[in-house]
Amino acid sequence: MIETGFDTARGRIAALRFGTPGGRRVLALHGWLDNAASFVPMAPFLAAHDVVAIDLIGHGGSSHVPPGYDYAFVDWMHDVLDVLDALDWPQADLLGHSLGGALATVIAAGAPERVSSLALIEALGTPPWPSEQAAERLRKAVAGRRKPPSAPRLIADVETAVRARLQATEKTEAAARLLVERNLRAVDGGYRWRSDPRLMWPSHMRAEEASVRNWLSAIECPVLLVAAEPAFAYFPAALRDARLACLKRGRLRLIDGTHHVHMDKPAEVAGFINTFWSPN
C-alpha cells in the first residue's frame, strides 16, 4: 500500500493505492467524515485489483475549500472525475461507502461513460430529503453558515480521539482507530482533526426522492448494494428496496452488521464484491 495524491481543480487529493497494477481499475470513495483508511481492512481481500482510495476534499490529507465556501455535493462529483482524469482511467469501477456510495451513484447517472460498475455499501443515491421540510432545513443551513466559526478543538491524545469516534457512530475500536489516525495532525499540546469543520455545516439543498429515483433509473452499469441488517433509520429497508427497483441491473446482498460493516467484516463484504466483479 502506498500513499499518493492528485492535483485537481479544487486542490490536492490524498489517496492510498493498493492491490495489483494492471488489475481491475477501482476508485474507492469513503463516507462523510471518514477517509481512505475506510478501505484498509478490505485491502487484503481486494488484492487482485488496482484500487485507489481517495480522501475526498475536506477530509483526511486532502485540501480544504477556500474561505467563504462550503461543501456542495456536486463539487465532489467533479473532484472524482478529476482524479479519474489524473489517473488516465477513461472508465473505472466505483466502490463507495455511505456518502461515497451516494456520490458514486450520482456519477454513474451523470457521467455514465466513466463508470463500469458500482459496488455500494450502505448507500444507494443521496439521503432522503422530505420536500415539506425544505424551508426549515434551508433556514437552518443559512443560520449555520452565518454563525462565527468555533475555535478548533485540541485533542489530548489519540485514545481520546478514538473514544470520540466510537461515541459518534457504532463501529469496532480497530475501525475507529484506523480512521482517527489518518485524520489527526500533531500540534503543540496534542492533536487536531485534519478534516474541515465546515463539513459539519447543514446542506442548503438536496435532491427530492423523485429526482433520486430518476437518476437511478438512468444508470446503465451493473450495481451491487451491500446493506447492513437490521437496516438503520437513515436508510430504511422500504426506501432501499424501492430504490433498488429503479435500477436496470441491481443486486442486493444483506449482512448482519453496523454502518461500517465493510471495516468490521471485510472478508465477507469483499467476498460479495469479488463475486459481483467475477467474469463468471
ZADO-1210 file (C-alpha; in nm, 4 decimals, padded with zeros to 6 digits):
<atoms>
<atom x="00.0000" y="00.0000" z="00.0000" code="MET" pos="1"/>
<atom x="00.1413" y="00.3368" z="-00.1000" code="ILE" pos="2"/>
<atom x="00.0492" y="00.6944" z="-00.0152" code="GLU" pos="3"/>
<atom x="-00.0138" y="00.9020" z="-00.3262" code="THR" pos="4"/>
<atom x="-00.2145" y="01.2024" z="-00.4402" code="GLY" pos="5"/>
<atom x="-00.3535" y="01.4014" z="-00.7304" code="PHE" pos="6"/>
<atom x="-00.3683" y="01.7684" z="-00.8234" code="ASP" pos="7"/>
<atom x="-00.7236" y="01.8678" z="-00.9171" code="THR" pos="8"/>
<atom x="-00.9132" y="02.1869" z="-00.9925" code="ALA" pos="9"/>
<atom x="-01.0047" y="02.2306" z="-00.6245" code="ARG" pos="10"/>
<atom x="-00.6739" y="02.1267" z="-00.4735" code="GLY" pos="11"/>
<atom x="-00.4658" y="01.8268" z="-00.3744" code="ARG" pos="12"/>
<atom x="-00.6457" y="01.4965" z="-00.3176" code="ILE" pos="13"/>
<atom x="-00.4577" y="01.2489" z="-00.0991" code="ALA" pos="14"/>
<atom x="-00.5004" y="00.8775" z="-00.1631" code="ALA" pos="15"/>
<atom x="-00.3931" y="00.5250" z="-00.0756" code="LEU" pos="16"/>
<atom x="-00.3187" y="00.2826" z="-00.3596" code="ARG" pos="17"/>
<atom x="-00.3030" y="-00.0921" z="-00.3156" code="PHE" pos="18"/>
<atom x="-00.3527" y="-00.4196" z="-00.4985" code="GLY" pos="19"/>
<atom x="-00.2211" y="-00.5287" z="-00.8372" code="THR" pos="20"/>
<atom x="-00.1052" y="-00.2808" z="-01.1043" code="PRO" pos="21"/>
<atom x="-00.2887" y="-00.3600" z="-01.4243" code="GLY" pos="22"/>
<atom x="-00.5773" y="-00.5204" z="-01.2367" code="GLY" pos="23"/>
<atom x="-00.9379" y="-00.4069" z="-01.2402" code="ARG" pos="24"/>
<atom x="-00.9413" y="-00.0288" z="-01.2000" code="ARG" pos="25"/>
<atom x="-01.1257" y="00.0577" z="-00.8804" code="VAL" pos="26"/>
<atom x="-01.1755" y="00.4042" z="-00.7330" code="LEU" pos="27"/>
<atom x="-01.2904" y="00.3848" z="-00.3699" code="ALA" pos="28"/>
<atom x="-01.4924" y="00.6652" z="-00.2086" code="LEU" pos="29"/>
<atom x="-01.5363" y="00.6860" z="00.1685" code="HIS" pos="30"/>
<atom x="-01.8171" y="00.8126" z="00.3903" code="GLY" pos="31"/>
<atom x="-01.8782" y="01.1524" z="00.5492" code="TRP" pos="32"/>
<atom x="-01.6048" y="01.2482" z="00.7998" code="LEU" pos="33"/>
<atom x="-01.4167" y="00.9255" z="00.7178" code="ASP" pos="34"/>
<atom x="-01.1157" y="00.8938" z="00.4870" code="ASN" pos="35"/>
<atom x="-00.9291" y="00.6499" z="00.2638" code="ALA" pos="36"/>
<atom x="-00.8416" y="00.4308" z="00.5640" code="ALA" pos="37"/>
<atom x="-01.2039" y="00.3159" z="00.5497" code="SER" pos="38"/>
<atom x="-01.0937" y="00.0612" z="00.2883" code="PHE" pos="39"/>
<atom x="-00.7721" y="-00.0586" z="00.4545" code="VAL" pos="40"/>
<atom x="-00.9376" y="-00.3622" z="00.6228" code="PRO" pos="41"/>
<atom x="-01.0643" y="-00.4843" z="00.2837" code="MET" pos="42"/>
<atom x="-00.7290" y="-00.4336" z="00.1080" code="ALA" pos="43"/>
<atom x="-00.6000" y="-00.7926" z="00.1518" code="PRO" pos="44"/>
<atom x="-00.9244" y="-00.9254" z="00.0040" code="PHE" pos="45"/>
<atom x="-00.9173" y="-00.6899" z="-00.2965" code="LEU" pos="46"/>
<atom x="-00.5530" y="-00.7641" z="-00.3796" code="ALA" pos="47"/>
<atom x="-00.6283" y="-00.8749" z="-00.7360" code="ALA" pos="48"/>
<atom x="-00.7483" y="-00.5257" z="-00.8284" code="HIS" pos="49"/>
<atom x="-00.5766" y="-00.1891" z="-00.8734" code="ASP" pos="50"/>
<atom x="-00.7512" y="00.0108" z="-00.6010" code="VAL" pos="51"/>
<atom x="-00.7144" y="00.3844" z="-00.5417" code="VAL" pos="52"/>
<atom x="-00.8893" y="00.5016" z="-00.2248" code="ALA" pos="53"/>
<atom x="-00.9054" y="00.8803" z="-00.2017" code="ILE" pos="54"/>
<atom x="-00.9609" y="01.1313" z="00.0773" code="ASP" pos="55"/>
<atom x="-01.2446" y="01.3480" z="-00.0506" code="LEU" pos="56"/>
<atom x="-01.1744" y="01.7223" z="-00.0477" code="ILE" pos="57"/>
<atom x="-01.2100" y="01.8450" z="00.3112" code="GLY" pos="58"/>
<atom x="-01.1233" y="01.5043" z="00.4575" code="HIS" pos="59"/>
<atom x="-00.8039" y="01.3365" z="00.5755" code="GLY" pos="60"/>
<atom x="-00.4948" y="01.4618" z="00.3960" code="GLY" pos="61"/>
<atom x="-00.6762" y="01.6387" z="00.1119" code="SER" pos="62"/>
<atom x="-00.7118" y="02.0132" z="00.0588" code="SER" pos="63"/>
<atom x="-00.9907" y="02.2203" z="00.2122" code="HIS" pos="64"/>
<atom x="-01.2084" y="02.4565" z="00.0102" code="VAL" pos="65"/>
<atom x="-01.1100" y="02.8267" z="00.0297" code="PRO" pos="66"/>
<atom x="-01.2567" y="03.0605" z="00.2947" code="PRO" pos="67"/>
<atom x="-01.6135" y="03.1612" z="00.2180" code="GLY" pos="68"/>
<atom x="-01.7050" y="02.8302" z="00.0530" code="TYR" pos="69"/>
<atom x="-01.8745" y="02.5168" z="00.1769" code="ASP" pos="70"/>
<atom x="-01.9019" y="02.1579" z="00.0564" code="TYR" pos="71"/>
<atom x="-02.1569" y="02.1127" z="-00.2210" code="ALA" pos="72"/>
<atom x="-02.2209" y="01.7528" z="-00.3203" code="PHE" pos="73"/>
<atom x="-02.1896" y="01.8223" z="-00.6930" code="VAL" pos="74"/>
<atom x="-01.8359" y="01.9578" z="-00.6469" code="ASP" pos="75"/>
<atom x="-01.7183" y="01.6249" z="-00.5027" code="TRP" pos="76"/>
<atom x="-01.8521" y="01.4633" z="-00.8194" code="MET" pos="77"/>
<atom x="-01.6177" y="01.6749" z="-01.0318" code="HIS" pos="78"/>
<atom x="-01.3289" y="01.6050" z="-00.7917" code="ASP" pos="79"/>
<atom x="-01.3751" y="01.2335" z="-00.8587" code="VAL" pos="80"/>
<atom x="-01.3828" y="01.2896" z="-01.2343" code="LEU" pos="81"/>
<atom x="-01.0635" y="01.4961" z="-01.1993" code="ASP" pos="82"/>
<atom x="-00.8967" y="01.2023" z="-01.0224" code="VAL" pos="83"/>
<atom x="-01.0038" y="00.9640" z="-01.2992" code="LEU" pos="84"/>
<atom x="-00.8505" y="01.2063" z="-01.5496" code="ASP" pos="85"/>
<atom x="-00.5285" y="01.2307" z="-01.3459" code="ALA" pos="86"/>
<atom x="-00.5057" y="00.8505" z="-01.3382" code="LEU" pos="87"/>
<atom x="-00.5710" y="00.8410" z="-01.7138" code="ASP" pos="88"/>
<atom x="-00.8562" y="00.5998" z="-01.6487" code="TRP" pos="89"/>
<atom x="-01.1280" y="00.6516" z="-01.9126" code="PRO" pos="90"/>
<atom x="-01.3518" y="00.4234" z="-01.7069" code="GLN" pos="91"/>
<atom x="-01.3408" y="00.2602" z="-01.3637" code="ALA" pos="92"/>
<atom x="-01.5417" y="00.0579" z="-01.1167" code="ASP" pos="93"/>
<atom x="-01.6568" y="00.2767" z="-00.8274" code="LEU" pos="94"/>
<atom x="-01.6568" y="00.1348" z="-00.4749" code="LEU" pos="95"/>
<atom x="-01.8404" y="00.3620" z="-00.2318" code="GLY" pos="96"/>
<atom x="-01.9450" y="00.3592" z="00.1323" code="HIS" pos="97"/>
<atom x="-02.2210" y="00.5865" z="00.2674" code="SER" pos="98"/>
<atom x="-02.1500" y="00.9375" z="00.1301" code="LEU" pos="99"/>
<atom x="-01.9082" y="00.7753" z="-00.1139" code="GLY" pos="100"/>
<atom x="-02.1794" y="00.5378" z="-00.2296" code="GLY" pos="101"/>
<atom x="-02.4227" y="00.8236" z="-00.2807" code="ALA" pos="102"/>
<atom x="-02.1549" y="01.0093" z="-00.4747" code="LEU" pos="103"/>
<atom x="-02.0774" y="00.7058" z="-00.6900" code="ALA" pos="104"/>
<atom x="-02.4473" y="00.6707" z="-00.7700" code="THR" pos="105"/>
<atom x="-02.4738" y="01.0291" z="-00.8933" code="VAL" pos="106"/>
<atom x="-02.1560" y="00.9971" z="-01.1010" code="ILE" pos="107"/>
<atom x="-02.2908" y="00.6834" z="-01.2701" code="ALA" pos="108"/>
<atom x="-02.6074" y="00.8738" z="-01.3598" code="ALA" pos="109"/>
<atom x="-02.4329" y="01.1951" z="-01.4661" code="GLY" pos="110"/>
<atom x="-02.1217" y="01.0569" z="-01.6386" code="ALA" pos="111"/>
<atom x="-02.2152" y="00.7002" z="-01.7350" code="PRO" pos="112"/>
<atom x="-01.9276" y="00.6650" z="-01.9795" code="GLU" pos="113"/>
<atom x="-01.6789" y="00.6861" z="-01.6890" code="ARG" pos="114"/>
<atom x="-01.8297" y="00.4078" z="-01.4745" code="VAL" pos="115"/>
<atom x="-01.8001" y="00.0322" z="-01.5408" code="SER" pos="116"/>
<atom x="-01.9903" y="-00.0788" z="-01.2317" code="SER" pos="117"/>
<atom x="-02.0965" y="00.0336" z="-00.8857" code="LEU" pos="118"/>
<atom x="-02.0189" y="-00.1588" z="-00.5673" code="ALA" pos="119"/>
<atom x="-02.2060" y="00.0300" z="-00.2964" code="LEU" pos="120"/>
<atom x="-02.2025" y="-00.0210" z="00.0793" code="ILE" pos="121"/>
<atom x="-02.4839" y="00.1244" z="00.2878" code="GLU" pos="122"/>
<atom x="-02.5948" y="00.3782" z="00.0250" code="ALA" pos="123"/>
<atom x="-02.7960" y="00.3981" z="-00.2940" code="LEU" pos="124"/>
<atom x="-02.8496" y="00.7568" z="-00.4042" code="GLY" pos="125"/>
<atom x="-02.8389" y="01.0644" z="-00.1853" code="THR" pos="126"/>
<atom x="-03.0082" y="01.0779" z="00.1580" code="PRO" pos="127"/>
<atom x="-03.3849" y="01.1345" z="00.1534" code="PRO" pos="128"/>
<atom x="-03.4973" y="01.4966" z="00.1712" code="TRP" pos="129"/>
<atom x="-03.8669" y="01.5389" z="00.2583" code="PRO" pos="130"/>
<atom x="-03.9984" y="01.8277" z="00.0485" code="SER" pos="131"/>
<atom x="-04.2194" y="01.9525" z="00.3320" code="GLU" pos="132"/>
<atom x="-03.9044" y="02.0194" z="00.5386" code="GLN" pos="133"/>
<atom x="-03.7179" y="02.2092" z="00.2652" code="ALA" pos="134"/>
<atom x="-03.7754" y="02.5612" z="00.4005" code="ALA" pos="135"/>
<atom x="-03.6942" y="02.4649" z="00.7594" code="GLU" pos="136"/>
<atom x="-03.3730" y="02.2908" z="00.6553" code="ARG" pos="137"/>
<atom x="-03.2745" y="02.5828" z="00.4327" code="LEU" pos="138"/>
<atom x="-03.3123" y="02.8265" z="00.7233" code="ARG" pos="139"/>
<atom x="-03.1007" y="02.6058" z="00.9486" code="LYS" pos="140"/>
<atom x="-02.8326" y="02.5848" z="00.6813" code="ALA" pos="141"/>
<atom x="-02.8250" y="02.9623" z="00.6294" code="VAL" pos="142"/>
<atom x="-02.8095" y="03.0257" z="01.0050" code="ALA" pos="143"/>
<atom x="-02.5351" y="02.7664" z="01.0475" code="GLY" pos="144"/>
<atom x="-02.3168" y="02.9209" z="00.7821" code="ARG" pos="145"/>
<atom x="-02.3632" y="03.2774" z="00.9132" code="ARG" pos="146"/>
<atom x="-02.2538" y="03.1755" z="01.2630" code="LYS" pos="147"/>
<atom x="-01.8937" y="03.2672" z="01.3570" code="PRO" pos="148"/>
<atom x="-01.6685" y="02.9598" z="01.3441" code="PRO" pos="149"/>
<atom x="-01.5781" y="02.7998" z="01.6743" code="SER" pos="150"/>
<atom x="-01.2158" y="02.7553" z="01.7761" code="ALA" pos="151"/>
<atom x="-01.0580" y="02.4261" z="01.6600" code="PRO" pos="152"/>
<atom x="-01.0743" y="02.1631" z="01.9301" code="ARG" pos="153"/>
<atom x="-00.7499" y="02.0485" z="02.0910" code="LEU" pos="154"/>
<atom x="-00.7417" y="01.6716" z="02.1449" code="ILE" pos="155"/>
<atom x="-00.5159" y="01.5496" z="02.4228" code="ALA" pos="156"/>
<atom x="-00.4120" y="01.2179" z="02.2683" code="ASP" pos="157"/>
<atom x="-00.5025" y="00.9537" z="02.0121" code="VAL" pos="158"/>
<atom x="-00.7027" y="00.7494" z="02.2628" code="GLU" pos="159"/>
<atom x="-00.9305" y="01.0465" z="02.3321" code="THR" pos="160"/>
<atom x="-00.9918" y="01.0833" z="01.9595" code="ALA" pos="161"/>
<atom x="-01.0693" y="00.7123" z="01.9221" code="VAL" pos="162"/>
<atom x="-01.3226" y="00.7288" z="02.2052" code="ARG" pos="163"/>
<atom x="-01.4887" y="01.0287" z="02.0397" code="ALA" pos="164"/>
<atom x="-01.5289" y="00.8369" z="01.7128" code="ARG" pos="165"/>
<atom x="-01.6704" y="00.5360" z="01.8935" code="LEU" pos="166"/>
<atom x="-01.9313" y="00.7570" z="02.0610" code="GLN" pos="167"/>
<atom x="-02.0305" y="00.9196" z="01.7309" code="ALA" pos="168"/>
<atom x="-02.1053" y="00.6025" z="01.5319" code="THR" pos="169"/>
<atom x="-02.1226" y="00.2318" z="01.6011" code="GLU" pos="170"/>
<atom x="-01.8064" y="00.0547" z="01.4848" code="LYS" pos="171"/>
<atom x="-01.5242" y="-00.1556" z="01.6265" code="THR" pos="172"/>
<atom x="-01.2360" y="00.0095" z="01.8085" code="GLU" pos="173"/>
<atom x="-00.9971" y="-00.1126" z="01.5378" code="ALA" pos="174"/>
<atom x="-01.2048" y="00.0575" z="01.2684" code="ALA" pos="175"/>
<atom x="-01.2274" y="00.3801" z="01.4665" code="ALA" pos="176"/>
<atom x="-00.8515" y="00.3815" z="01.5223" code="ARG" pos="177"/>
<atom x="-00.7752" y="00.3453" z="01.1507" code="LEU" pos="178"/>
<atom x="-00.9977" y="00.6408" z="01.0625" code="LEU" pos="179"/>
<atom x="-00.8729" y="00.8549" z="01.3506" code="VAL" pos="180"/>
<atom x="-00.5021" y="00.8020" z="01.2886" code="GLU" pos="181"/>
<atom x="-00.5376" y="00.9229" z="00.9289" code="ARG" pos="182"/>
<atom x="-00.7425" y="01.2227" z="01.0392" code="ASN" pos="183"/>
<atom x="-00.5176" y="01.3666" z="01.3115" code="LEU" pos="184"/>
<atom x="-00.2348" y="01.6174" z="01.2893" code="ARG" pos="185"/>
<atom x="00.0065" y="01.6809" z="01.5728" code="ALA" pos="186"/>
<atom x="00.0143" y="02.0332" z="01.7205" code="VAL" pos="187"/>
<atom x="00.1596" y="02.1869" z="02.0349" code="ASP" pos="188"/>
<atom x="-00.0142" y="02.0271" z="02.3305" code="GLY" pos="189"/>
<atom x="-00.1860" y="01.7450" z="02.1433" code="GLY" pos="190"/>
<atom x="-00.3706" y="01.6909" z="01.8172" code="TYR" pos="191"/>
<atom x="-00.6330" y="01.8487" z="01.5945" code="ARG" pos="192"/>
<atom x="-00.8621" y="01.6947" z="01.3350" code="TRP" pos="193"/>
<atom x="-00.7371" y="01.7282" z="00.9777" code="ARG" pos="194"/>
<atom x="-01.0915" y="01.7294" z="00.8377" code="SER" pos="195"/>
<atom x="-01.2516" y="02.0679" z="00.7681" code="ASP" pos="196"/>
<atom x="-01.5030" y="02.1782" z="01.0379" code="PRO" pos="197"/>
<atom x="-01.7199" y="02.3193" z="00.7582" code="ARG" pos="198"/>
<atom x="-01.8142" y="01.9609" z="00.6719" code="LEU" pos="199"/>
<atom x="-02.0490" y="01.9883" z="00.9700" code="MET" pos="200"/>
<atom x="-02.2490" y="02.2705" z="00.8107" code="TRP" pos="201"/>
<atom x="-02.6012" y="02.1614" z="00.7134" code="PRO" pos="202"/>
<atom x="-02.6788" y="02.1279" z="00.3428" code="SER" pos="203"/>
<atom x="-02.8743" y="02.4137" z="00.1886" code="HIS" pos="204"/>
<atom x="-03.0489" y="02.1913" z="-00.0647" code="MET" pos="205"/>
<atom x="-03.0725" y="01.8261" z="-00.1592" code="ARG" pos="206"/>
<atom x="-03.2476" y="01.6289" z="-00.4291" code="ALA" pos="207"/>
<atom x="-03.6038" y="01.5184" z="-00.3661" code="GLU" pos="208"/>
<atom x="-03.6861" y="01.1486" z="-00.3834" code="GLU" pos="209"/>
<atom x="-03.8383" y="01.1675" z="-00.7319" code="ALA" pos="210"/>
<atom x="-03.5102" y="01.3068" z="-00.8670" code="SER" pos="211"/>
<atom x="-03.3050" y="01.0369" z="-00.6948" code="VAL" pos="212"/>
<atom x="-03.5211" y="00.7638" z="-00.8450" code="ARG" pos="213"/>
<atom x="-03.4916" y="00.9229" z="-01.1878" code="ASN" pos="214"/>
<atom x="-03.1123" y="00.9175" z="-01.1548" code="TRP" pos="215"/>
<atom x="-03.1215" y="00.5513" z="-01.0529" code="LEU" pos="216"/>
<atom x="-03.3381" y="00.4597" z="-01.3492" code="SER" pos="217"/>
<atom x="-03.0804" y="00.6222" z="-01.5804" code="ALA" pos="218"/>
<atom x="-02.7871" y="00.4093" z="-01.4572" code="ILE" pos="219"/>
<atom x="-02.6842" y="00.1563" z="-01.7216" code="GLU" pos="220"/>
<atom x="-02.3988" y="-00.0253" z="-01.5461" code="CYS" pos="221"/>
<atom x="-02.4326" y="-00.3214" z="-01.3056" code="PRO" pos="222"/>
<atom x="-02.4891" y="-00.2185" z="-00.9431" code="VAL" pos="223"/>
<atom x="-02.4237" y="-00.4156" z="-00.6241" code="LEU" pos="224"/>
<atom x="-02.5629" y="-00.2862" z="-00.2961" code="LEU" pos="225"/>
<atom x="-02.4301" y="-00.4378" z="00.0269" code="VAL" pos="226"/>
<atom x="-02.6572" y="-00.3332" z="00.3130" code="ALA" pos="227"/>
<atom x="-02.6347" y="-00.3998" z="00.6852" code="ALA" pos="228"/>
<atom x="-02.9142" y="-00.5701" z="00.8755" code="GLU" pos="229"/>
<atom x="-03.1091" y="-00.4597" z="01.0615" code="PRO" pos="230"/>
<atom x="-03.1470" y="-00.1513" z="00.8409" code="ALA" pos="231"/>
<atom x="-03.0710" y="00.1832" z="01.0019" code="PHE" pos="232"/>
<atom x="-03.3166" y="00.4734" z="01.0286" code="ALA" pos="233"/>
<atom x="-03.1354" y="00.6874" z="00.7704" code="TYR" pos="234"/>
<atom x="-03.1575" y="00.4056" z="00.5108" code="PHE" pos="235"/>
<atom x="-03.4725" y="00.2055" z="00.5945" code="PRO" pos="236"/>
<atom x="-03.5440" y="-00.1217" z="00.4171" code="ALA" pos="237"/>
<atom x="-03.8565" y="00.0111" z="00.2441" code="ALA" pos="238"/>
<atom x="-03.6629" y="00.3017" z="00.0905" code="LEU" pos="239"/>
<atom x="-03.3716" y="00.0746" z="-00.0010" code="ARG" pos="240"/>
<atom x="-03.5980" y="-00.1731" z="-00.1803" code="ASP" pos="241"/>
<atom x="-03.7950" y="00.0983" z="-00.3627" code="ALA" pos="242"/>
<atom x="-03.4726" y="00.2498" z="-00.4933" code="ARG" pos="243"/>
<atom x="-03.3322" y="-00.0887" z="-00.5932" code="LEU" pos="244"/>
<atom x="-03.6419" y="-00.1465" z="-00.8034" code="ALA" pos="245"/>
<atom x="-03.5471" y="00.1590" z="-01.0125" code="CYS" pos="246"/>
<atom x="-03.2205" y="00.0015" z="-01.1280" code="LEU" pos="247"/>
<atom x="-03.1912" y="-00.1861" z="-01.4556" code="LYS" pos="248"/>
<atom x="-02.9150" y="-00.4177" z="-01.3278" code="ARG" pos="249"/>
<atom x="-02.9202" y="-00.4047" z="-00.9491" code="GLY" pos="250"/>
<atom x="-02.8265" y="-00.6727" z="-00.6954" code="ARG" pos="251"/>
<atom x="-02.8660" y="-00.6732" z="-00.3175" code="LEU" pos="252"/>
<atom x="-02.6612" y="-00.8562" z="-00.0565" code="ARG" pos="253"/>
<atom x="-02.7585" y="-00.8296" z="00.3098" code="LEU" pos="254"/>
<atom x="-02.5199" y="-00.8804" z="00.6011" code="ILE" pos="255"/>
<atom x="-02.5616" y="-00.8565" z="00.9757" code="ASP" pos="256"/>
<atom x="-02.3567" y="-00.5606" z="01.0927" code="GLY" pos="257"/>
<atom x="-02.3120" y="-00.1905" z="01.1548" code="THR" pos="258"/>
<atom x="-02.2999" y="00.1040" z="00.9161" code="HIS" pos="259"/>
<atom x="-01.9235" y="00.0400" z="00.8869" code="HIS" pos="260"/>
<atom x="-01.9768" y="-00.3294" z="00.8133" code="VAL" pos="261"/>
<atom x="-01.7044" y="-00.3238" z="00.5449" code="HIS" pos="262"/>
<atom x="-01.4496" y="-00.2396" z="00.8147" code="MET" pos="263"/>
<atom x="-01.5905" y="-00.4795" z="01.0746" code="ASP" pos="264"/>
<atom x="-01.6412" y="-00.7741" z="00.8346" code="LYS" pos="265"/>
<atom x="-01.4033" y="-00.7014" z="00.5469" code="PRO" pos="266"/>
<atom x="-01.3672" y="-01.0583" z="00.4201" code="ALA" pos="267"/>
<atom x="-01.7422" y="-01.1090" z="00.3859" code="GLU" pos="268"/>
<atom x="-01.8093" y="-00.7744" z="00.2200" code="VAL" pos="269"/>
<atom x="-01.5120" y="-00.8101" z="-00.0150" code="ALA" pos="270"/>
<atom x="-01.6367" y="-01.1598" z="-00.0987" code="GLY" pos="271"/>
<atom x="-01.9683" y="-01.0166" z="-00.2174" code="PHE" pos="272"/>
<atom x="-01.7827" y="-00.7585" z="-00.4255" code="ILE" pos="273"/>
<atom x="-01.5379" y="-01.0049" z="-00.5819" code="ASN" pos="274"/>
<atom x="-01.8239" y="-01.2349" z="-00.6784" code="THR" pos="275"/>
<atom x="-02.0023" y="-00.9372" z="-00.8341" code="PHE" pos="276"/>
<atom x="-01.6903" y="-00.8488" z="-01.0332" code="TRP" pos="277"/>
<atom x="-01.6183" y="-01.2079" z="-01.1342" code="SER" pos="278"/>
<atom x="-01.6443" y="-01.2666" z="-01.5117" code="PRO" pos="279"/>
<atom x="-01.8347" y="-01.5871" z="-01.4397" code="ASN" pos="280"/>
</atoms>
